[in-house]
Amino acid sequence: MKKITFTLLACTLFSGAIYAQTPDVKIGFKAGANFAKLTDGDLHTGFHLGGLAEIYINEKFSIQPELLYSAQGSESSSSASTTAFGVTMSGKGDSKLKLSYINIPIMAKYYVLEGLSIQAGPQVGFLVKAEMDYVGTTTNPHFSDQLEIYKASSADVKSQLNPIDFGINFGVGYEFMSGMFIDARYNLGLSKVPKESIGIENNYKNQVIQISLGYKF
């Protein structure tokens, strides 16, 4: 079912290419930076890239479906101390959740001025990869050289996360006469990222700021 849904959405995105010879449709591509996190997490820097088709309803209003690969995620830091056999050890660690989605936003664009548009629309994302990386050190201050024990690990956590993510986008963009354009967009996730079955009570959802540079022809 997921494969069928993905295929239909992808076909919808690129169906405008059939009519690219008309002035009412423009085809393009975009790429840029992601500044992402989950609710209550720290920012994780990633990227996005993909294609788009802008379908003009009139000179002020258009619909723009897109197909994007998006590297998202979240980061966090922690510190703790423990005492065993009269010796106190202190530790700190950094965890990084790295998520890869195929996102399909469908944006409604309104041109407030020539080239300048405000944008909003829904988005569905399909999780293709999810990894949790952890790096930590434990320090024993009772050693003269403050011995540090280093550990690192990486785990595939895709099975613990929901495969489909729904969200809504808000943004602004400017298109130059040359066809180059820049976009700034905020994606507010509406779906919980972890599955209910793994027992995480927190309401973790995706939050992503995207800065894009692209070209339409």
Secondary structure, DSSP 8 states (H G I E B T S, - for coil): -HHHHHHHHHHHHHGGGGGTTSTTEEEEEEEEEEEEEETT-B-EEEEEEEEEEEEESSSSEEEEEEEEEEEEEEEEEEEEEEEETTEEEEEEEEEEEEEEEEEEEEEEEEEEETTEEEEEEEEEEEEEEEEEEEEEEEEETTSTT-EEEEEEEEEE-GGGB-SEEEEEEEEEEEE-TTSEEEEEEEEEE-S-SB-GGGT--S---EEEEEEEEEEE-
